[in-house]
């Protein structure tokens, strides 16, 4: 029989040893709250792995989980909850993160966590009660609307991915508060810690992350197209209405040729560096994803592969041409590799454009998530900027730059 206490200690010891947990209060919270109480039907060996665990699916799609402890710790450190704080969490899940928040806020604080599904709410309540934390309120509500009845909140945190900062989250945040959320800015999600700064929000810290998406009235706009089966391939693009899915699949099934970028890199520089840069600078950025046991036979190059589960790459799609990033097969985790590009269709212009964009990123000193700054303005107050990228969304315009790298608009 597994020694649950030893497994729990080993997980936290590992997070501390690797420098993930650097805040003593966050470490104390993780040591005080056992994760297995929130996953009672999962084997302890699995519970205390540093990984996310899916807890609910709808039509085969994962919609709720217990998040990876590593990113939970990172986001809690970004949030900086102090004793006595009033905290609103959007995305109750199993209740585990709410329990950690309650430990940080203390008896004098208040934690309310929201979820859109009755069964998730009931499960979180039961788990919190089993952990002796029934004082945490679990409310069934659409998280996109926040919880005006308790506003203003000292801290607001989302454990679901958001496409935009909803008006309610900004309006319900204390003037000295902090909002932490996984935000889609192109090229994936970033956990952004925002603080109010007059008429806008400004990032305090940013980390790479990946979360299931917010559901409800303010859900992420549709950005996924099915590109046929055998194997099933999905295209994620910011312009799905302009894409002919049948034509794109035919393009991928047709002839292709490879180009070298001349750039050597490691995996950690890819998602939060090169891909992020491309998504923010290049029109037509897109992801390709194949899922399932036959994913490795997908007609696109290998960039990220989880054998028997998924195959993923990113690149550009424009008219009758496409090009996507590649890495040599069998690259060892953490080892440097030569980034390549595979061009489909009429790639005479598009593929060199992708290569040149990557070389600009390299020449700029490889700007990455850690050095990025994001400012979120209501559309009518967005200042003009010649030295930053503006990502325009419904409720906010995001001004993105890398201050330490100077001009980054390309």
C-alpha positions in Angstrom: 0.0 0.0 0.0 1.3 3.4 -1.0 2.6 5.7 1.7 0.5 8.8 0.9 2.4 11.0 3.3 5.7 10.1 1.7 4.3 10.7 -1.8 2.9 14.1 -0.8 6.3 15.2 0.7 8.2 13.9 -2.3 6.1 16.0 -4.7 6.5 19.2 -2.7 10.2 18.5 -2.1 10.7 18.2 -5.8 8.9 21.5 -6.6 11.1 23.2 -4.0 14.4 21.6 -5.2 13.7 22.6 -8.8 13.1 26.2 -7.8 9.4 26.1 -8.8 8.2 27.0 -5.3 10.3 29.9 -3.9 7.7 31.4 -1.5 7.7 29.9 2.0 4.0 30.6 2.5 3.1 28.8 -0.8 5.3 25.9 0.2 3.5 25.7 3.6 0.1 25.7 1.9 1.1 22.8 -0.4 2.5 20.9 2.6 -0.6 21.5 4.7 -3.2 20.5 2.0 -3.1 16.9 0.8 -4.0 16.6 -2.9 -5.5 13.1 -2.5 -8.4 14.4 -0.5 -9.6 16.2 -3.7 -9.0 13.2 -6.0 -10.5 10.4 -3.8 -11.0 8.0 -6.8 -7.5 8.3 -8.2 -4.6 6.1 -7.1 -2.1 7.9 -4.8 0.8 7.2 -7.2 -1.0 9.2 -9.9 -2.3 11.9 -7.5 1.2 12.8 -6.4 2.7 13.0 -9.9 3.5 16.5 -11.1 0.8 16.4 -13.8 -2.7 17.5 -14.5 -5.5 14.9 -14.0 -8.7 15.2 -16.1 -11.8 14.9 -13.9 -14.6 15.6 -16.4 -15.3 15.2 -20.1 -18.2 16.3 -22.3 -18.5 14.4 -25.6 -14.9 13.2 -25.2 -13.5 16.7 -24.6 -11.8 17.4 -21.3 -13.6 20.3 -19.6 -12.3 20.1 -16.0 -9.2 18.8 -14.2 -7.0 19.0 -11.2 -4.2 21.3 -12.6 -0.5 20.4 -12.6 0.9 21.3 -9.2 3.8 23.1 -10.8 1.7 25.6 -12.6 -0.6 25.9 -9.6 2.4 26.9 -7.4 3.6 29.3 -10.1 0.2 31.1 -10.3 -0.2 31.2 -6.5 3.1 33.0 -6.3 2.0 35.4 -9.0 -1.2 36.1 -7.0 0.6 36.9 -3.7 -2.3 36.2 -1.4 -1.8 37.7 2.1 -3.6 36.8 5.3 -7.0 38.5 5.4 -7.4 38.8 1.7 -10.7 38.2 0.0 -10.2 36.0 -3.0 -12.4 35.0 -5.9 -11.5 31.9 -8.0 -13.0 31.2 -11.3 -12.9 27.5 -12.1 -13.5 25.4 -8.9 -12.4 22.0 -10.4 -11.8 19.6 -7.5 -11.5 22.4 -4.9 -7.8 21.8 -4.4 -6.6 25.2 -5.5 -9.4 26.9 -3.4 -8.1 24.9 -0.4 -4.5 26.3 -1.0 -6.0 29.8 -1.4 -7.8 29.4 1.9 -4.6 28.4 3.7 -2.9 31.5 2.3 -5.8 33.9 3.2 -6.1 32.4 6.7 -9.1 32.4 9.0 -9.5 36.1 8.6 -9.7 35.9 4.8 -12.4 34.8 2.5 -12.3 32.5 -0.5 -15.1 32.0 -3.0 -14.7 29.7 -5.9 -17.1 29.5 -8.9 -17.9 26.8 -11.4 -20.5 26.5 -14.2 -21.5 22.8 -13.5 -23.6 21.6 -10.6 -21.7 18.3 -10.3 -18.4 20.0 -10.1 -19.7 22.4 -7.5 -21.1 19.6 -5.4 -17.8 17.6 -5.7 -15.7 20.6 -4.7 -17.8 21.2 -1.7 -17.5 17.6 -0.5 -13.7 17.6 -1.0 -13.3 20.9 0.9 -15.4 19.6 3.7 -13.3 16.4 3.9 -10.2 18.6 4.1 -11.7 20.6 7.0 -12.2 23.7 4.8 -16.0 24.0 4.6 -15.5 27.8 5.1 -14.6 28.1 1.4 -17.8 29.0 -0.5 -18.4 27.1 -3.7 -20.9 28.8 -5.9 -22.5 27.7 -9.2 -22.1 30.7 -11.5 -20.8 31.7 -14.9 -17.3 32.7 -14.1 -17.2 35.2 -17.0 -19.5 37.4 -14.9 -17.4 37.2 -11.7 -19.3 37.7 -8.5 -20.5 41.3 -8.0 -22.1 40.5 -4.6 -18.7 40.1 -3.0 -16.8 42.9 -4.9 -14.3 44.4 -4.7 -12.0 41.4 -4.4 -8.4 41.7 -3.3 -7.4 38.9 -5.6 -9.1 37.2 -8.6 -7.6 34.1 -10.2 -8.7 32.0 -13.1 -7.9 28.3 -13.5 -9.4 28.2 -16.9 -8.0 29.8 -20.1 -9.5 33.1 -21.2 -9.5 34.8 -24.6 -10.0 38.3 -23.2 -10.2 39.9 -19.7 -13.9 40.1 -19.1 -15.2 43.5 -17.9 -16.5 42.0 -14.7 -13.0 40.8 -13.6 -11.5 44.3 -14.0 -14.5 46.1 -12.4 -14.7 43.7 -9.4 -11.0 44.0 -8.7 -9.8 46.2 -5.8 -7.7 49.3 -6.8 -4.8 47.6 -5.1 -5.7 44.1 -6.2 -4.3 41.5 -8.5 -5.8 39.5 -11.3 -4.0 36.3 -12.5 -5.3 34.4 -15.5 -4.2 32.1 -18.4 -4.6 34.5 -21.3 -4.6 33.7 -25.0 -2.5 36.2 -26.9 -1.7 34.1 -29.9 0.7 31.2 -29.9 -0.7 29.6 -26.7 -1.6 30.8 -23.2 0.4 32.8 -20.7 -0.3 33.1 -17.0 -0.4 36.9 -16.6 -0.5 38.6 -13.3 -2.2 42.0 -13.8 -2.3 45.0 -11.4 -4.5 48.1 -11.9 -2.6 51.1 -13.2 -5.0 54.0 -13.7 -7.2 53.4 -16.8 -5.6 50.1 -17.6 -4.0 46.9 -16.3 -0.3 46.2 -16.4 1.5 42.8 -16.1 3.6 42.2 -13.0 4.8 38.8 -14.1 4.1 36.3 -17.0 4.7 32.6 -17.3 4.0 29.9 -19.9 1.0 27.7 -19.2 -1.9 25.7 -20.8 -5.4 25.4 -19.5 -8.8 24.1 -20.5 -10.9 27.0 -21.8 -13.5 29.1 -20.0 -17.1 28.0 -20.8 -20.3 30.0 -20.6 -21.4 33.3 -22.0 -17.9 34.6 -22.4 -16.3 31.4 -23.9 -13.4 31.5 -26.3 -14.6 32.3 -29.9 -14.5 29.3 -32.2 -11.0 29.0 -33.7 -10.9 25.3 -34.5 -11.5 23.6 -37.9 -11.6 19.8 -38.6 -9.4 18.8 -41.4 -10.7 15.3 -42.0 -9.9 12.0 -40.5 -7.4 9.1 -40.8 -6.0 10.5 -38.7 -8.2 13.3 -37.4 -6.4 16.7 -37.8 -7.5 20.0 -36.3 -6.4 23.5 -37.3 -6.5 26.3 -34.8 -6.4 29.8 -36.4 -7.6 33.3 -35.5 -9.3 33.5 -38.9 -11.4 30.3 -39.3 -14.0 32.0 -41.4 -11.3 32.6 -44.1 -10.1 29.0 -44.3 -11.3 26.2 -46.7 -10.8 23.1 -44.5 -10.9 20.7 -47.5 -8.4 22.7 -49.4 -6.0 22.9 -46.5 -6.2 19.1 -45.9 -5.4 18.5 -49.6 -2.5 20.9 -49.2 -1.1 18.9 -46.3 -1.6 15.6 -48.2 0.3 17.0 -51.1 4.1 17.4 -51.8 6.3 19.3 -49.4 9.9 20.4 -49.0 12.0 21.3 -46.0 14.1 24.4 -45.3 16.7 25.0 -42.6 16.4 28.1 -40.4 20.0 27.9 -39.2 18.8 28.3 -35.7 19.8 26.0 -32.9 17.6 26.0 -29.8 16.2 24.0 -26.9 12.6 23.1 -26.3 12.1 25.7 -23.5 12.9 28.5 -26.0 10.2 27.3 -28.4 6.7 27.7 -26.9 7.5 30.9 -24.9 9.9 32.3 -27.5 9.9 31.5 -31.2 6.3 30.4 -31.4 5.0 33.3 -29.3 7.0 35.7 -31.5 5.5 34.3 -34.7 2.0 34.4 -33.4 2.3 38.1 -32.4 4.2 39.2 -35.5 2.9 37.1 -38.4 -0.5 37.2 -40.0 -1.8 33.7 -40.7 -0.3 32.0 -37.7 -1.9 28.6 -37.0 -1.5 25.4 -35.0 -2.0 21.9 -36.3 -3.0 19.1 -33.9 -3.7 15.4 -34.4 -5.0 13.3 -31.6 -5.4 9.6 -30.9 -3.5 6.4 -31.4 -2.8 7.2 -35.1 -1.6 10.8 -34.5 1.9 10.0 -35.5 0.7 9.3 -39.1 -0.6 12.9 -39.5 0.5 14.6 -42.7 2.5 17.3 -41.0 6.0 17.6 -39.4 7.0 16.6 -35.9 7.4 19.5 -33.4 5.7 18.2 -30.3 4.9 14.5 -30.1 3.3 12.5 -27.3 3.4 8.9 -28.7 0.0 7.4 -29.1 -1.7 10.6 -27.9 -1.0 13.6 -30.0 1.2 15.4 -32.6 1.4 19.2 -32.8 3.1 21.9 -34.8 2.8 25.6 -35.5 3.4 27.8 -38.5 1.8 30.0 -41.1 -1.2 29.5 -43.5 -1.9 31.9 -46.3 -3.9 31.3 -49.4 -2.5 28.3 -51.3 0.5 27.9 -49.1 1.4 26.6 -45.7 4.6 26.1 -43.7 5.1 24.6 -40.3 8.0 24.2 -37.8 9.9 20.9 -37.6 12.5 19.4 -35.3 14.7 16.3 -36.1 12.9 13.1 -35.0 14.2 11.6 -31.8 15.5 14.8 -30.3 16.2 14.1 -26.6 14.2 16.3 -24.1 16.3 19.3 -23.1 18.9 18.7 -25.9 19.5 21.4 -28.5 18.2 20.9 -32.0 18.1 22.6 -35.4 14.7 24.2 -36.0 13.4 23.6 -39.5 10.4 24.5 -41.7 8.4 22.3 -43.9 6.6 24.1 -46.8 3.4 22.8 -48.5 2.0 24.1 -51.8 3.2 27.3 -53.2 5.7 28.1 -50.4 8.1 30.2 -52.4 7.2 33.3 -50.6 5.6 32.1 -47.4 8.3 29.7 -46.2 11.1 32.3 -46.5 8.9 34.7 -44.7 8.6 32.3 -41.8 12.3 31.7 -41.8 13.1 35.4 -41.8 10.7 36.0 -38.9 12.5 33.4 -36.9 15.9 34.9 -37.7 14.6 38.3 -36.6 13.6 36.8 -33.3 17.0 35.2 -32.9 18.7 38.5 -33.8 16.7 40.4 -31.2 18.1 38.2 -28.5 15.3 35.6 -28.5 12.6 37.5 -26.6 10.7 35.2 -24.3 7.8 35.1 -21.9 9.9 36.1 -18.9 10.8 39.5 -20.4 7.4 40.3 -22.0 5.1 43.1 -20.8 1.4 43.2 -21.4 -0.8 46.3 -20.9 -4.6 45.8 -21.2 -6.6 49.0 -22.2 -10.3 49.5 -22.9 -10.4 49.9 -26.7 -11.3 53.6 -26.5 -8.2 54.4 -24.3 -5.5 52.4 -26.1 -2.5 54.7 -26.7 -0.8 54.8 -30.0 2.5 52.9 -30.0 5.2 52.5 -32.6 7.3 50.2 -30.4 4.8 47.5 -29.4 2.3 45.1 -30.8 -1.4 45.7 -30.3 -3.6 42.7 -30.0 -7.2 43.9 -30.4 -10.0 42.0 -28.7 -13.6 42.7 -27.7 -13.2 44.2 -24.3 -9.5 45.1 -24.2 -6.6 45.9 -26.5 -3.3 44.3 -25.4 -0.2 46.3 -25.9 2.7 43.8 -25.9 6.4 44.5 -25.8 9.7 43.3 -24.4 11.2 46.4 -22.7 14.7 44.9 -22.2 15.0 44.2 -26.0 14.0 47.7 -27.1 11.9 48.0 -30.3 10.2 44.6 -30.9 7.5 45.3 -33.5 9.8 43.8 -36.2 
